[in-house]
Amino acid sequence: MSFVPPWLGESIWQKARGFRDLLWEITLVVPAGATVSARVFVPKEEVWLERGYEFEPDALNVLRFSHWHDGRPQMIDILLTESILSWRYTQFEIVKDNFVVQVKNEDSSADHVIHVKGLYRSIPRSVFDELSSRVVK
Amino acid sequence: MKEERRVDIRGFPSGTKIEVETPEGRKVIKITERGAEVSE
């Protein structure tokens, strides 16, 4: 049998080279009127491709969310107005060094909690660098 | 509420480092094969 469906061939190729899809979760308790942030540094031997996020705030219209990839703004001061909010990139967003999750609580009288999930693909940095060199000269 | 309860992190692979800034200060969490190591 010589025919390999393209979707299967792609999956086999990715698995053989150490690609994997993962889900991270961060839960932050943000004190009344305060801002809390988490900067996540990618392991040195990996590059992450972010696919999207899901936000679950415990209250609406009080938390403002900001997010950066390698210093590039992704979302700035977005007011969370839905109990579950999903955000999907068109394809992937490359994160080579770090990303930042920052949450500001505009409620001056109560702490609030936000649960953030991120879906991402981890690939070996050596593979990423090799593929990058073919695409960008 | 103590700072230890302000952050919960799951799903990150070994080798990940996370710096958390809260009004109480900064903490660094390193994910290792043995679990999370927290330092000031």
Backbone of each chain as nested JSON, in Angstrom:
{
  "chains": [
    {"id": "A", "residues": [
      {"number": 1, "name": "MET", "atoms": {"N": [0.857, -1.183, 0.0], "CA": [0.0, 0.0, 0.0], "C": [0.891, 1.231, 0.0]}},
      {"number": 2, "name": "SER", "atoms": {"N": [0.801, 2.063, -1.033], "CA": [1.704, 3.208, -1.135], "C": [1.034, 4.527, -0.765]}},
      {"number": 3, "name": "PHE", "atoms": {"N": [-0.298, 4.527, -0.838], "CA": [-0.975, 5.793, -0.577], "C": [-1.066, 6.077, 0.928]}},
      {"number": 4, "name": "VAL", "atoms": {"N": [-0.651, 7.265, 1.308], "CA": [-0.811, 7.706, 2.696], "C": [-1.663, 8.969, 2.673]}},
      {"number": 5, "name": "PRO", "atoms": {"N": [-2.808, 8.964, 3.333], "CA": [-3.622, 10.181, 3.371], "C": [-2.789, 11.347, 3.898]}},
      {"number": 6, "name": "PRO", "atoms": {"N": [-2.883, 12.503, 3.252], "CA": [-2.048, 13.649, 3.672], "C": [-2.184, 13.985, 5.148]}},
      {"number": 7, "name": "TRP", "atoms": {"N": [-3.405, 13.92, 5.686], "CA": [-3.596, 14.28, 7.095], "C": [-2.886, 13.302, 8.014]}},
      {"number": 8, "name": "LEU", "atoms": {"N": [-2.858, 11.999, 7.589], "CA": [-2.192, 10.994, 8.41], "C": [-0.673, 11.125, 8.272]}},
      {"number": 9, "name": "GLY", "atoms": {"N": [-0.228, 11.38, 7.049], "CA": [1.203, 11.563, 6.818], "C": [1.745, 12.722, 7.64]}},
      {"number": 10, "name": "GLU", "atoms": {"N": [0.976, 13.788, 7.7], "CA": [1.4, 14.955, 8.472], "C": [1.488, 14.615, 9.957]}},
      {"number": 11, "name": "SER", "atoms": {"N": [0.493, 13.872, 10.455], "CA": [0.5, 13.496, 11.871], "C": [1.673, 12.579, 12.192]}},
      {"number": 12, "name": "ILE", "atoms": {"N": [1.947, 11.624, 11.288], "CA": [3.076, 10.706, 11.501], "C": [4.392, 11.482, 11.505]}},
      {"number": 13, "name": "TRP", "atoms": {"N": [4.518, 12.39, 10.556], "CA": [5.744, 13.211, 10.459], "C": [5.947, 14.009, 11.746]}},
      {"number": 14, "name": "GLN", "atoms": {"N": [4.876, 14.609, 12.253], "CA": [4.979, 15.452, 13.452], "C": [5.314, 14.622, 14.686]}},
      {"number": 15, "name": "LYS", "atoms": {"N": [4.695, 13.46, 14.803], "CA": [4.985, 12.618, 15.97], "C": [6.439, 12.149, 15.941]}},
      {"number": 16, "name": "ALA", "atoms": {"N": [6.916, 11.772, 14.752], "CA": [8.287, 11.286, 14.62], "C": [9.305, 12.363, 14.996]}},
      {"number": 17, "name": "ARG", "atoms": {"N": [8.929, 13.623, 14.864], "CA": [9.847, 14.716, 15.172], "C": [9.606, 15.346, 16.541]}},
      {"number": 18, "name": "GLY", "atoms": {"N": [8.77, 14.722, 17.339], "CA": [8.617, 15.167, 18.723], "C": [7.588, 16.247, 18.946]}},
      {"number": 19, "name": "PHE", "atoms": {"N": [6.707, 16.488, 17.986], "CA": [5.631, 17.455, 18.207], "C": [4.613, 16.858, 19.186]}},
      {"number": 20, "name": "ARG", "atoms": {"N": [4.039, 17.712, 20.01], "CA": [2.973, 17.241, 20.891], "C": [2.038, 18.396, 21.219]}},
      {"number": 21, "name": "ASP", "atoms": {"N": [0.773, 18.092, 21.362], "CA": [-0.224, 19.091, 21.734], "C": [-0.489, 18.992, 23.225]}},
      {"number": 22, "name": "LEU", "atoms": {"N": [-0.533, 20.139, 23.887], "CA": [-0.683, 20.174, 25.342], "C": [-1.685, 21.247, 25.739]}},
      {"number": 23, "name": "LEU", "atoms": {"N": [-2.144, 21.15, 26.97], "CA": [-3.071, 22.131, 27.528], "C": [-2.497, 22.65, 28.835]}},
      {"number": 24, "name": "TRP", "atoms": {"N": [-2.322, 23.951, 28.931], "CA": [-1.916, 24.512, 30.226], "C": [-3.107, 25.2, 30.876]}},
      {"number": 25, "name": "GLU", "atoms": {"N": [-3.035, 25.313, 32.213], "CA": [-4.089, 25.978, 32.971], "C": [-3.459, 26.873, 34.025]}},
      {"number": 26, "name": "ILE", "atoms": {"N": [-3.952, 28.075, 34.125], "CA": [-3.513, 28.993, 35.18], "C": [-4.761, 29.545, 35.867]}},
      {"number": 27, "name": "THR", "atoms": {"N": [-4.804, 29.424, 37.188], "CA": [-5.871, 30.034, 37.975], "C": [-5.248, 31.12, 38.836]}},
      {"number": 28, "name": "LEU", "atoms": {"N": [-5.77, 32.336, 38.716], "CA": [-5.241, 33.467, 39.473], "C": [-6.33, 34.047, 40.363]}},
      {"number": 29, "name": "VAL", "atoms": {"N": [-5.991, 34.277, 41.62], "CA": [-6.865, 35.038, 42.512], "C": [-6.345, 36.467, 42.5]}},
      {"number": 30, "name": "VAL", "atoms": {"N": [-7.185, 37.389, 42.057], "CA": [-6.745, 38.777, 41.91], "C": [-7.391, 39.606, 43.024]}},
      {"number": 31, "name": "PRO", "atoms": {"N": [-6.584, 40.164, 43.926], "CA": [-7.151, 40.937, 45.031], "C": [-7.927, 42.158, 44.527]}},
      {"number": 32, "name": "ALA", "atoms": {"N": [-8.835, 42.621, 45.358], "CA": [-9.65, 43.79, 45.006], "C": [-8.77, 44.957, 44.569]}},
      {"number": 33, "name": "GLY", "atoms": {"N": [-9.056, 45.499, 43.391], "CA": [-8.362, 46.676, 42.902], "C": [-6.92, 46.449, 42.472]}},
      {"number": 34, "name": "ALA", "atoms": {"N": [-6.469, 45.204, 42.438], "CA": [-5.051, 44.928, 42.165], "C": [-4.842, 44.281, 40.792]}},
      {"number": 35, "name": "THR", "atoms": {"N": [-3.575, 44.156, 40.424], "CA": [-3.186, 43.484, 39.187], "C": [-2.232, 42.34, 39.524]}},
      {"number": 36, "name": "VAL", "atoms": {"N": [-2.454, 41.191, 38.9], "CA": [-1.603, 40.018, 39.095], "C": [-1.129, 39.555, 37.725]}},
      {"number": 37, "name": "SER", "atoms": {"N": [0.133, 39.132, 37.648], "CA": [0.625, 38.654, 36.349], "C": [1.48, 37.413, 36.517]}},
      {"number": 38, "name": "ALA", "atoms": {"N": [1.535, 36.626, 35.45], "CA": [2.399, 35.451, 35.408], "C": [3.16, 35.483, 34.079]}},
      {"number": 39, "name": "ARG", "atoms": {"N": [4.502, 35.421, 34.166], "CA": [5.334, 35.338, 32.956], "C": [5.85, 33.906, 32.853]}},
      {"number": 40, "name": "VAL", "atoms": {"N": [5.531, 33.255, 31.764], "CA": [5.868, 31.844, 31.583], "C": [6.999, 31.735, 30.553]}},
      {"number": 41, "name": "PHE", "atoms": {"N": [8.128, 31.159, 30.98], "CA": [9.281, 30.998, 30.1], "C": [9.278, 29.588, 29.502]}},
      {"number": 42, "name": "VAL", "atoms": {"N": [9.336, 29.536, 28.187], "CA": [9.325, 28.267, 27.454], "C": [10.64, 27.517, 27.739]}},
      {"number": 43, "name": "PRO", "atoms": {"N": [10.588, 26.206, 27.966], "CA": [11.841, 25.444, 28.134], "C": [12.79, 25.704, 26.961]}},
      {"number": 44, "name": "LYS", "atoms": {"N": [14.095, 25.78, 27.27], "CA": [15.078, 26.207, 26.261], "C": [15.125, 25.297, 25.045]}},
      {"number": 45, "name": "GLU", "atoms": {"N": [14.772, 24.022, 25.23], "CA": [14.874, 23.092, 24.092], "C": [13.563, 22.993, 23.303]}},
      {"number": 46, "name": "GLU", "atoms": {"N": [12.587, 23.848, 23.649], "CA": [11.291, 23.794, 22.963], "C": [10.904, 25.145, 22.379]}},
      {"number": 47, "name": "VAL", "atoms": {"N": [9.986, 25.127, 21.409], "CA": [9.274, 26.314, 20.939], "C": [7.8, 25.954, 21.016]}},
      {"number": 48, "name": "TRP", "atoms": {"N": [6.985, 26.906, 21.464], "CA": [5.553, 26.634, 21.596], "C": [4.763, 27.365, 20.523]}},
      {"number": 49, "name": "LEU", "atoms": {"N": [3.775, 26.677, 20.017], "CA": [2.843, 27.264, 19.056], "C": [1.479, 27.333, 19.737]}},
      {"number": 50, "name": "GLU", "atoms": {"N": [1.054, 28.54, 20.092], "CA": [-0.215, 28.701, 20.796], "C": [-1.371, 28.652, 19.803]}},
      {"number": 51, "name": "ARG", "atoms": {"N": [-2.384, 27.883, 20.158], "CA": [-3.542, 27.745, 19.261], "C": [-4.732, 28.584, 19.718]}},
      {"number": 52, "name": "GLY", "atoms": {"N": [-4.896, 28.748, 21.027], "CA": [-6.016, 29.553, 21.512], "C": [-6.188, 29.433, 23.011]}},
      {"number": 53, "name": "TYR", "atoms": {"N": [-7.188, 30.135, 23.514], "CA": [-7.395, 30.22, 24.949], "C": [-8.873, 30.115, 25.297]}},
      {"number": 54, "name": "GLU", "atoms": {"N": [-9.104, 29.843, 26.587], "CA": [-10.453, 29.91, 27.125], "C": [-10.371, 30.581, 28.491]}},
      {"number": 55, "name": "PHE", "atoms": {"N": [-11.243, 31.537, 28.72], "CA": [-11.242, 32.293, 29.967], "C": [-12.522, 32.015, 30.74]}},
      {"number": 56, "name": "GLU", "atoms": {"N": [-12.377, 31.8, 32.049], "CA": [-13.536, 31.625, 32.917], "C": [-13.385, 32.54, 34.128]}},
      {"number": 57, "name": "PRO", "atoms": {"N": [-13.905, 33.766, 34.059], "CA": [-13.881, 34.646, 35.233], "C": [-15.017, 34.298, 36.182]}},
      {"number": 58, "name": "ASP", "atoms": {"N": [-14.827, 34.558, 37.481], "CA": [-15.887, 34.242, 38.444], "C": [-16.941, 35.339, 38.513]}},
      {"number": 59, "name": "ALA", "atoms": {"N": [-16.685, 36.467, 37.861], "CA": [-17.663, 37.559, 37.816], "C": [-17.461, 38.303, 36.496]}},
      {"number": 60, "name": "LEU", "atoms": {"N": [-18.515, 38.89, 36.001], "CA": [-18.447, 39.58, 34.714], "C": [-18.207, 41.074, 34.904]}},
      {"number": 61, "name": "ASN", "atoms": {"N": [-17.523, 41.655, 33.907], "CA": [-17.324, 43.109, 33.822], "C": [-16.48, 43.696, 34.956]}},
      {"number": 62, "name": "VAL", "atoms": {"N": [-15.608, 42.876, 35.527], "CA": [-14.719, 43.415, 36.566], "C": [-13.243, 43.093, 36.307]}},
      {"number": 63, "name": "LEU", "atoms": {"N": [-12.969, 42.099, 35.462], "CA": [-11.583, 41.693, 35.212], "C": [-11.154, 42.118, 33.816]}},
      {"number": 64, "name": "ARG", "atoms": {"N": [-9.973, 42.734, 33.744], "CA": [-9.397, 43.112, 32.446], "C": [-8.173, 42.244, 32.19]}},
      {"number": 65, "name": "PHE", "atoms": {"N": [-8.143, 41.644, 31.012], "CA": [-7.114, 40.664, 30.683], "C": [-6.158, 41.222, 29.63]}},
      {"number": 66, "name": "SER", "atoms": {"N": [-4.863, 41.036, 29.87], "CA": [-3.841, 41.404, 28.883], "C": [-2.913, 40.214, 28.677]}},
      {"number": 67, "name": "HIS", "atoms": {"N": [-2.332, 40.137, 27.48], "CA": [-1.534, 38.96, 27.139], "C": [-0.478, 39.335, 26.1]}},
      {"number": 68, "name": "TRP", "atoms": {"N": [0.764, 38.853, 26.301], "CA": [1.862, 39.127, 25.37], "C": [2.56, 37.822, 25.011]}},
      {"number": 69, "name": "HIS", "atoms": {"N": [3.063, 37.75, 23.775], "CA": [3.941, 36.669, 23.328], "C": [5.288, 37.276, 22.967]}},
      {"number": 70, "name": "ASP", "atoms": {"N": [6.344, 36.885, 23.66], "CA": [7.681, 37.428, 23.383], "C": [7.651, 38.954, 23.304]}},
      {"number": 71, "name": "GLY", "atoms": {"N": [6.866, 39.577, 24.172], "CA": [6.78, 41.034, 24.211], "C": [5.785, 41.635, 23.237]}},
      {"number": 72, "name": "ARG", "atoms": {"N": [5.222, 40.818, 22.356], "CA": [4.236, 41.337, 21.393], "C": [2.837, 41.256, 21.992]}},
      {"number": 73, "name": "PRO", "atoms": {"N": [2.098, 42.367, 21.992], "CA": [0.753, 42.339, 22.56], "C": [-0.186, 41.439, 21.771]}},
      {"number": 74, "name": "GLN", "atoms": {"N": [-0.959, 40.636, 22.505], "CA": [-1.988, 39.799, 21.886], "C": [-3.375, 40.321, 22.233]}},
      {"number": 75, "name": "MET", "atoms": {"N": [-3.535, 40.698, 23.493], "CA": [-4.782, 41.292, 23.979], "C": [-4.384, 42.298, 25.044]}},
      {"number": 76, "name": "ILE", "atoms": {"N": [-4.95, 43.464, 25.001], "CA": [-4.599, 44.493, 25.981], "C": [-5.869, 45.036, 26.621]}},
      {"number": 77, "name": "ASP", "atoms": {"N": [-5.957, 44.878, 27.924], "CA": [-7.06, 45.442, 28.717], "C": [-8.431, 45.025, 28.204]}},
      {"number": 78, "name": "ILE", "atoms": {"N": [-8.56, 43.769, 27.824], "CA": [-9.866, 43.284, 27.36], "C": [-10.751, 42.988, 28.573]}},
      {"number": 79, "name": "LEU", "atoms": {"N": [-11.902, 43.645, 28.632], "CA": [-12.847, 43.418, 29.726], "C": [-13.583, 42.102, 29.488]}},
      {"number": 80, "name": "LEU", "atoms": {"N": [-13.536, 41.226, 30.479], "CA": [-14.172, 39.911, 30.327], "C": [-15.649, 40.026, 30.665]}},
      {"number": 81, "name": "THR", "atoms": {"N": [-16.465, 39.893, 29.635], "CA": [-17.904, 40.14, 29.77], "C": [-18.738, 38.879, 29.606]}},
      {"number": 82, "name": "GLU", "atoms": {"N": [-18.067, 37.729, 29.435], "CA": [-18.799, 36.476, 29.283], "C": [-18.257, 35.458, 30.271]}},
      {"number": 83, "name": "SER", "atoms": {"N": [-19.123, 34.561, 30.73], "CA": [-18.699, 33.61, 31.754], "C": [-17.677, 32.617, 31.216]}},
      {"number": 84, "name": "ILE", "atoms": {"N": [-17.791, 32.244, 29.944], "CA": [-16.762, 31.433, 29.284], "C": [-16.482, 32.074, 27.938]}},
      {"number": 85, "name": "LEU", "atoms": {"N": [-15.25, 32.518, 27.767], "CA": [-14.877, 33.216, 26.543], "C": [-13.751, 32.445, 25.865]}},
      {"number": 86, "name": "SER", "atoms": {"N": [-13.931, 32.105, 24.598], "CA": [-12.901, 31.386, 23.85], "C": [-12.254, 32.316, 22.841]}},
      {"number": 87, "name": "TRP", "atoms": {"N": [-10.981, 32.092, 22.627], "CA": [-10.203, 32.888, 21.671], "C": [-9.379, 31.907, 20.859]}},
      {"number": 88, "name": "ARG", "atoms": {"N": [-9.509, 31.925, 19.545], "CA": [-8.746, 31.009, 18.697], "C": [-7.938, 31.798, 17.674]}},
      {"number": 89, "name": "TYR", "atoms": {"N": [-6.675, 31.43, 17.531], "CA": [-5.865, 32.032, 16.472], "C": [-6.224, 31.402, 15.131]}},
      {"number": 90, "name": "THR", "atoms": {"N": [-5.956, 32.14, 14.057], "CA": [-6.233, 31.631, 12.722], "C": [-5.458, 30.326, 12.503]}},
      {"number": 91, "name": "GLN", "atoms": {"N": [-4.179, 30.317, 12.877], "CA": [-3.391, 29.077, 12.846], "C": [-2.71, 28.907, 14.209]}},
      {"number": 92, "name": "PHE", "atoms": {"N": [-1.412, 29.282, 14.277], "CA": [-0.689, 29.22, 15.535], "C": [0.044, 30.536, 15.752]}},
      {"number": 93, "name": "GLU", "atoms": {"N": [0.249, 30.88, 17.007], "CA": [1.108, 31.999, 17.363], "C": [2.385, 31.422, 17.965]}},
      {"number": 94, "name": "ILE", "atoms": {"N": [3.522, 31.806, 17.394], "CA": [4.803, 31.248, 17.84], "C": [5.286, 31.962, 19.105]}},
      {"number": 95, "name": "VAL", "atoms": {"N": [5.667, 31.17, 20.114], "CA": [6.269, 31.719, 21.326], "C": [7.632, 31.06, 21.499]}},
      {"number": 96, "name": "LYS", "atoms": {"N": [8.681, 31.857, 21.332], "CA": [10.035, 31.309, 21.392], "C": [10.675, 31.47, 22.764]}},
      {"number": 97, "name": "ASP", "atoms": {"N": [10.239, 32.479, 23.527], "CA": [10.895, 32.727, 24.809], "C": [9.911, 32.763, 25.986]}},
      {"number": 98, "name": "ASN", "atoms": {"N": [8.91, 33.643, 25.931], "CA": [7.995, 33.734, 27.073], "C": [6.657, 34.324, 26.674]}},
      {"number": 99, "name": "PHE", "atoms": {"N": [5.651, 34.05, 27.492], "CA": [4.377, 34.763, 27.36], "C": [3.936, 35.264, 28.726]}},
      {"number": 100, "name": "VAL", "atoms": {"N": [3.122, 36.32, 28.692], "CA": [2.663, 36.95, 29.931], "C": [1.143, 36.951, 29.971]}},
      {"number": 101, "name": "VAL", "atoms": {"N": [0.621, 36.564, 31.116], "CA": [-0.81, 36.663, 31.407], "C": [-0.953, 37.699, 32.523]}},
      {"number": 102, "name": "GLN", "atoms": {"N": [-1.726, 38.746, 32.288], "CA": [-1.902, 39.799, 33.3], "C": [-3.391, 40.074, 33.487]}},
      {"number": 103, "name": "VAL", "atoms": {"N": [-3.819, 40.13, 34.745], "CA": [-5.24, 40.355, 35.026], "C": [-5.384, 41.486, 36.035]}},
      {"number": 104, "name": "LYS", "atoms": {"N": [-6.211, 42.455, 35.676], "CA": [-6.482, 43.598, 36.544], "C": [-7.912, 43.471, 37.08]}},
      {"number": 105, "name": "ASN", "atoms": {"N": [-8.046, 43.608, 38.397], "CA": [-9.365, 43.527, 39.039], "C": [-9.88, 44.943, 39.283]}},
      {"number": 106, "name": "GLU", "atoms": {"N": [-10.919, 45.334, 38.575], "CA": [-11.451, 46.691, 38.715], "C": [-12.481, 46.795, 39.836]}},
      {"number": 107, "name": "ASP", "atoms": {"N": [-12.77, 45.669, 40.478], "CA": [-13.685, 45.677, 41.619], "C": [-12.861, 46.032, 42.861]}},
      {"number": 108, "name": "SER", "atoms": {"N": [-13.144, 47.177, 43.459], "CA": [-12.343, 47.629, 44.599], "C": [-12.798, 47.024, 45.922]}},
      {"number": 109, "name": "SER", "atoms": {"N": [-13.856, 46.209, 45.88], "CA": [-14.393, 45.699, 47.142], "C": [-14.277, 44.182, 47.311]}},
      {"number": 110, "name": "ALA", "atoms": {"N": [-13.872, 43.47, 46.267], "CA": [-13.832, 42.0, 46.396], "C": [-12.722, 41.392, 45.542]}},
      {"number": 111, "name": "ASP", "atoms": {"N": [-12.121, 40.312, 46.053], "CA": [-11.181, 39.526, 45.254], "C": [-11.972, 38.771, 44.186]}},
      {"number": 112, "name": "HIS", "atoms": {"N": [-11.3, 38.484, 43.061], "CA": [-11.944, 37.674, 42.035], "C": [-10.968, 36.64, 41.489]}},
      {"number": 113, "name": "VAL", "atoms": {"N": [-11.532, 35.61, 40.875], "CA": [-10.735, 34.495, 40.378], "C": [-10.944, 34.357, 38.875]}},
      {"number": 114, "name": "ILE", "atoms": {"N": [-9.859, 34.101, 38.165], "CA": [-9.969, 33.813, 36.736], "C": [-9.219, 32.521, 36.442]}},
      {"number": 115, "name": "HIS", "atoms": {"N": [-9.841, 31.707, 35.619], "CA": [-9.248, 30.444, 35.2], "C": [-8.975, 30.562, 33.706]}},
      {"number": 116, "name": "VAL", "atoms": {"N": [-7.715, 30.403, 33.297], "CA": [-7.329, 30.529, 31.894], "C": [-6.751, 29.203, 31.419]}},
      {"number": 117, "name": "LYS", "atoms": {"N": [-7.228, 28.729, 30.282], "CA": [-6.675, 27.518, 29.676], "C": [-6.062, 27.893, 28.332]}},
      {"number": 118, "name": "GLY", "atoms": {"N": [-4.912, 27.318, 28.022], "CA": [-4.266, 27.567, 26.743], "C": [-3.963, 26.254, 26.046]}},
      {"number": 119, "name": "LEU", "atoms": {"N": [-4.309, 26.176, 24.777], "CA": [-4.015, 24.984, 23.985], "C": [-2.812, 25.293, 23.103]}},
      {"number": 120, "name": "TYR", "atoms": {"N": [-1.781, 24.456, 23.174], "CA": [-0.579, 24.772, 22.427], "C": [0.099, 23.509, 21.919]}},
      {"number": 121, "name": "ARG", "atoms": {"N": [0.963, 23.713, 20.921], "CA": [1.771, 22.627, 20.377], "C": [3.229, 22.898, 20.73]}},
      {"number": 122, "name": "SER", "atoms": {"N": [3.878, 21.91, 21.315], "CA": [5.295, 22.018, 21.642], "C": [6.09, 21.283, 20.575]}},
      {"number": 123, "name": "ILE", "atoms": {"N": [7.124, 21.969, 20.044], "CA": [7.995, 21.289, 19.078], "C": [9.448, 21.513, 19.49]}},
      {"number": 124, "name": "PRO", "atoms": {"N": [10.329, 20.556, 19.204], "CA": [11.734, 20.73, 19.568], "C": [12.313, 21.978, 18.888]}},
      {"number": 125, "name": "ARG", "atoms": {"N": [13.102, 22.743, 19.652], "CA": [13.67, 23.974, 19.094], "C": [14.57, 23.682, 17.89]}},
      {"number": 126, "name": "SER", "atoms": {"N": [15.264, 22.541, 17.93], "CA": [16.153, 22.203, 16.813], "C": [15.354, 22.016, 15.53]}},
      {"number": 127, "name": "VAL", "atoms": {"N": [14.19, 21.389, 15.634], "CA": [13.338, 21.196, 14.457], "C": [12.782, 22.534, 13.989]}},
      {"number": 128, "name": "PHE", "atoms": {"N": [12.355, 23.355, 14.949], "CA": [11.825, 24.675, 14.59], "C": [12.882, 25.502, 13.859]}},
      {"number": 129, "name": "ASP", "atoms": {"N": [14.105, 25.51, 14.392], "CA": [15.172, 26.315, 13.769], "C": [15.478, 25.822, 12.358]}},
      {"number": 130, "name": "GLU", "atoms": {"N": [15.481, 24.491, 12.192], "CA": [15.759, 23.929, 10.861], "C": [14.664, 24.334, 9.865]}},
      {"number": 131, "name": "LEU", "atoms": {"N": [13.414, 24.217, 10.293], "CA": [12.309, 24.564, 9.399], "C": [12.279, 26.073, 9.125]}},
      {"number": 132, "name": "SER", "atoms": {"N": [12.583, 26.866, 10.157], "CA": [12.6, 28.323, 9.979], "C": [13.622, 28.747, 8.952]}},
      {"number": 133, "name": "SER", "atoms": {"N": [14.774, 28.082, 8.975], "CA": [15.844, 28.472, 8.053], "C": [15.455, 28.204, 6.601]}},
      {"number": 134, "name": "ARG", "atoms": {"N": [14.515, 27.277, 6.397], "CA": [14.056, 27.011, 5.027], "C": [13.038, 28.059, 4.573]}},
      {"number": 135, "name": "VAL", "atoms": {"N": [12.332, 28.63, 5.538], "CA": [11.243, 29.554, 5.201], "C": [11.731, 30.99, 5.131]}},
      {"number": 136, "name": "VAL", "atoms": {"N": [12.578, 31.37, 6.097], "CA": [13.056, 32.755, 6.174], "C": [14.559, 32.761, 5.944]}},
      {"number": 137, "name": "LYS", "atoms": {"N": [14.967, 33.407, 4.89], "CA": [16.405, 33.467, 4.561], "C": [17.015, 34.741, 5.112]}}
    ]},
    {"id": "B", "residues": [
      {"number": 1, "name": "MET", "atoms": {"N": [-6.083, 36.436, 52.532], "CA": [-5.71, 35.229, 51.796], "C": [-4.196, 35.207, 51.557]}},
      {"number": 2, "name": "LYS", "atoms": {"N": [-3.584, 34.094, 51.849], "CA": [-2.141, 34.009, 51.676], "C": [-1.787, 33.884, 50.199]}},
      {"number": 3, "name": "GLU", "atoms": {"N": [-0.552, 34.345, 49.89], "CA": [-0.129, 34.371, 48.496], "C": [-0.112, 32.975, 47.87]}},
      {"number": 4, "name": "GLU", "atoms": {"N": [0.193, 31.944, 48.703], "CA": [0.293, 30.595, 48.167], "C": [-1.007, 30.164, 47.485]}},
      {"number": 5, "name": "ARG", "atoms": {"N": [-2.097, 30.772, 47.888], "CA": [-3.388, 30.38, 47.321], "C": [-3.765, 31.235, 46.12]}},
      {"number": 6, "name": "ARG", "atoms": {"N": [-2.942, 32.162, 45.744], "CA": [-3.324, 33.092, 44.68], "C": [-3.116, 32.524, 43.28]}},
      {"number": 7, "name": "VAL", "atoms": {"N": [-2.271, 31.505, 43.155], "CA": [-1.941, 30.983, 41.842], "C": [-2.003, 29.467, 41.833]}},
      {"number": 8, "name": "ASP", "atoms": {"N": [-2.61, 28.923, 40.797], "CA": [-2.607, 27.476, 40.614], "C": [-2.228, 27.23, 39.155]}},
      {"number": 9, "name": "ILE", "atoms": {"N": [-1.23, 26.399, 38.947], "CA": [-0.689, 26.2, 37.596], "C": [-0.654, 24.713, 37.287]}},
      {"number": 10, "name": "ARG", "atoms": {"N": [-1.125, 24.358, 36.099], "CA": [-1.131, 22.948, 35.692], "C": [-0.791, 22.828, 34.203]}},
      {"number": 11, "name": "GLY", "atoms": {"N": [-0.228, 21.694, 33.843], "CA": [-0.083, 21.349, 32.436], "C": [1.199, 21.783, 31.764]}},
      {"number": 12, "name": "PHE", "atoms": {"N": [2.104, 22.423, 32.511], "CA": [3.345, 22.875, 31.888], "C": [4.409, 21.779, 31.979]}},
      {"number": 13, "name": "PRO", "atoms": {"N": [5.198, 21.617, 30.919], "CA": [6.204, 20.544, 30.927], "C": [7.426, 20.9, 31.767]}},
      {"number": 14, "name": "SER", "atoms": {"N": [8.195, 19.892, 32.092], "CA": [9.45, 20.085, 32.809], "C": [10.347, 21.053, 32.039]}},
      {"number": 15, "name": "GLY", "atoms": {"N": [10.985, 21.963, 32.768], "CA": [11.843, 22.964, 32.12], "C": [11.184, 24.331, 32.014]}},
      {"number": 16, "name": "THR", "atoms": {"N": [9.874, 24.386, 32.279], "CA": [9.165, 25.66, 32.239], "C": [9.467, 26.454, 33.512]}},
      {"number": 17, "name": "LYS", "atoms": {"N": [9.665, 27.772, 33.361], "CA": [9.833, 28.661, 34.523], "C": [8.721, 29.697, 34.501]}},
      {"number": 18, "name": "ILE", "atoms": {"N": [8.128, 29.965, 35.643], "CA": [7.006, 30.903, 35.72], "C": [7.284, 31.922, 36.814]}},
      {"number": 19, "name": "GLU", "atoms": {"N": [7.255, 33.196, 36.45], "CA": [7.423, 34.283, 37.42], "C": [6.048, 34.883, 37.696]}},
      {"number": 20, "name": "VAL", "atoms": {"N": [5.645, 34.858, 38.953], "CA": [4.321, 35.371, 39.325], "C": [4.486, 36.654, 40.136]}},
      {"number": 21, "name": "GLU", "atoms": {"N": [3.815, 37.714, 39.704], "CA": [3.846, 39.005, 40.409], "C": [2.475, 39.254, 41.03]}},
      {"number": 22, "name": "THR", "atoms": {"N": [2.456, 39.423, 42.34], "CA": [1.219, 39.756, 43.054], "C": [1.505, 40.987, 43.906]}},
      {"number": 23, "name": "PRO", "atoms": {"N": [0.465, 41.588, 44.506], "CA": [0.719, 42.736, 45.373], "C": [1.662, 42.389, 46.531]}},
      {"number": 24, "name": "GLU", "atoms": {"N": [1.708, 41.12, 46.914], "CA": [2.577, 40.718, 48.026], "C": [4.023, 40.524, 47.611]}},
      {"number": 25, "name": "GLY", "atoms": {"N": [4.287, 40.444, 46.307], "CA": [5.665, 40.253, 45.864], "C": [5.763, 39.307, 44.676]}},
      {"number": 26, "name": "ARG", "atoms": {"N": [6.982, 38.807, 44.457], "CA": [7.267, 38.002, 43.279], "C": [7.714, 36.607, 43.704]}},
      {"number": 27, "name": "LYS", "atoms": {"N": [7.252, 35.617, 42.977], "CA": [7.699, 34.242, 43.205], "C": [8.08, 33.617, 41.887]}},
      {"number": 28, "name": "VAL", "atoms": {"N": [9.041, 32.698, 41.951], "CA": [9.462, 31.981, 40.754], "C": [9.147, 30.504, 40.944]}},
      {"number": 29, "name": "ILE", "atoms": {"N": [8.463, 29.934, 39.975], "CA": [8.104, 28.515, 40.018], "C": [8.837, 27.812, 38.88]}},
      {"number": 30, "name": "LYS", "atoms": {"N": [9.596, 26.805, 39.213], "CA": [10.287, 26.012, 38.189], "C": [9.658, 24.62, 38.153]}},
      {"number": 31, "name": "ILE", "atoms": {"N": [9.263, 24.227, 36.952], "CA": [8.678, 22.894, 36.785], "C": [9.804, 21.916, 36.47]}},
      {"number": 32, "name": "THR", "atoms": {"N": [9.926, 20.884, 37.304], "CA": [10.963, 19.873, 37.104], "C": [10.304, 18.501, 37.004]}},
      {"number": 33, "name": "GLU", "atoms": {"N": [11.13, 17.498, 36.76], "CA": [10.593, 16.128, 36.68], "C": [9.976, 15.718, 38.015]}},
      {"number": 34, "name": "ARG", "atoms": {"N": [10.43, 16.33, 39.109], "CA": [9.938, 15.966, 40.446], "C": [8.718, 16.77, 40.858]}},
      {"number": 35, "name": "GLY", "atoms": {"N": [8.372, 17.798, 40.071], "CA": [7.244, 18.66, 40.417], "C": [7.639, 20.122, 40.382]}},
      {"number": 36, "name": "ALA", "atoms": {"N": [6.884, 20.957, 41.077], "CA": [7.131, 22.407, 41.057], "C": [8.039, 22.808, 42.22]}},
      {"number": 37, "name": "GLU", "atoms": {"N": [9.062, 23.636, 41.925], "CA": [9.936, 24.185, 42.967], "C": [9.677, 25.682, 43.021]}},
      {"number": 38, "name": "VAL", "atoms": {"N": [9.339, 26.204, 44.208], "CA": [8.978, 27.612, 44.371], "C": [10.077, 28.329, 45.117]}},
      {"number": 39, "name": "SER", "atoms": {"N": [10.444, 29.519, 44.611], "CA": [11.435, 30.35, 45.314], "C": [10.986, 31.793, 45.265]}},
      {"number": 40, "name": "GLU", "atoms": {"N": [11.543, 32.615, 46.171], "CA": [11.176, 34.037, 46.223], "C": [11.88, 34.783, 45.104]}}
    ]}
  ]
}
